[in-house]
Amino acid sequence: MIEMKVKGLTLDPLTNMPIVILKDLGGQKALPIWVGIFEANAIAMKMENVPTPRPMTHDLIKNIIEGAKARVERVIVSDLKNNTFYASIELVMNGASLSIDSRPSDAIALALRMEAPIFVAEKVIEEARSIEIPEQQQSEETPEEPENLKSWLENLRPEDFGSL
């Protein structure tokens, strides 16, 4: 397992879908995870510390966990099957450990709110390198070859990210 941090959000230059970029603590490995617009918004709102008048879904989940006197020990992006990432939220409640199946985007949004560490299985990082990137018309600012695009995504810096 490799501990990673959310380094930012960006848009896929080919599909305009949001991407969460995770980077390991040493900045050597990156993992782009394509997410839905609502999940990206939830992550961005926490990253930017945008207050909401009422609890949003991930804030509600945080409130429930805290109300139950539980804590999020960590979240784990554990698998990649058919270009779909899998994650779990690892809870500790009354001394017992619970593993809750989750979409990575929801697990990440919750981890940010609970200040819990994010881990990624090494096999996921390796398998993610072989994700098929659809060939579509390229924009002027993105690399034209899929391999270059993967390298470009892996080398993104926080200052390269726009907000959603």
N, C-alpha and C positions, 0 to 999 in steps of 0.2 A: 504494500500500500504506500502511496505517495501522497503526502499532504499538499494540498493546493489551495490557492486563494483566488477569489474572483478578481480578475484584473480589469474587467470592463465588459461593455456590451458594444456590439457593432451590428451592422446589417450585412448579410450575405450579398456580395456584389452581383451574384448571378440570379438569386431568387428574391432578394429584398426581405428575407426572413431574418428575424433577430438571432444573433449568436451570442452566447455567454462564453467568454474566454477565461478558462482556468489556467493558471500557471503554477508550477511548483515553487516552493519557497526560495530555491536557488535561481529561479528564472531560466532554467535550462530546458524544461519541457512545458509544452502548452497543449491544451485540449479544447478545441472549439465544440460547443454543444448547441445545436440548433433548437430553439424553443419557440413557443407561441408568443404572440404579441402581448397577451394579458400577463403571462408569466414573466416576460421580459420587463414589462411595466412594473410589476411587483418587485422585481430585483432592482430596477433602476430607482424606484421610489425609496427603497431602503438605502441604497448606495449614496443617494443624494440627500438623505435624511429629510424627505418631504413629509410634513405632517398631514394627516388626514383627519377630518372631523369625527369620523367613526371608524372602528376597526375594520380593516380590509381582511380578506380571507386568511392570509398568512399571519396577520396580527391576531386574529381570533384563535387560530391554532396555537400560537404562542401563549395567549391568555389561558386557554384550556390546559395546556401542559403545565404552566406555572400554577394554575389553580388546583391541579391534581397533585401538586408537590413533586412533579417529575422534572427531569431535565434531559435535554438533547445532548448526549455524550459526543456524537459525531454523526455526520452523514457520509455515506459511501456510494460512489458511482462504481458499481460492481460488475457490470456486464455490458456488452454490446452485441446485439443479435439482429441481423437483417437491418442494419443501419438504425436501430433503435437502442438508445441508452437505457439502462436500468439502474435504479438507485434504491437505497434504504435509509431510513431515519432510525438511528440507534438511540433508544430511550432508556433511561434508568428511572424506575419508579418503585418505591418501597424496597429498595435493595435488589430488585429483579431487573434484568435486562430484557428489553423488548426490541424486536427488529420489525419495522413497519415498511412495507413495500411502498415505493413512491416514484413519481416521475422525477428525474434529476432537477428539472426546473423548480418544482415545488420544494424538494429537499434543499436546494441551494437558497431559495427565498427564505425558508425557515431557518437554515443555518445562519444566515446573515442576521436575522432578527434575534436569534438565541445566542449569538456569538459563539457558535459551535464550529469546530474544525471540519473541513471538507477533505475527504480522502478519495483517491481514485486508484482502483486496482491497476497494477502495471500492465496487465494483459489488455485492459481497455485502451490505454494509451497506444500500445502497439497495434491493436486491431483498428483503432481510429485512423491510423495512417493509411489504411487501405480502403477507406470509405470512398465510394464512387461519387465524384463530383460531376453533376450533370453539365454537359456541354451546351452552353447557350451563348448568346451574344455577350461579349465582354464590354465593360465600360473602359474608358480611357485610363482610369487610375488603378485598374486591377491587372495582375499578371494574366497572360493569355493561355498558358499551359496549366493543366490541372496540378502537376507536380509543383510548379512555381506558386500556384495559388495556395497549396498546402504549406509550403515554406513561408509564404507571405503571412498566412494566418498564424503560424507558429511563432513568427518573429514580431508580431504586433506589440507595440508598447502602449502603456496606459494613455499617453498623450495622443495616440492615434485614434482613440475611441471617441465617437460622438455619443450623445445621449439620445434616447428614444423619446 
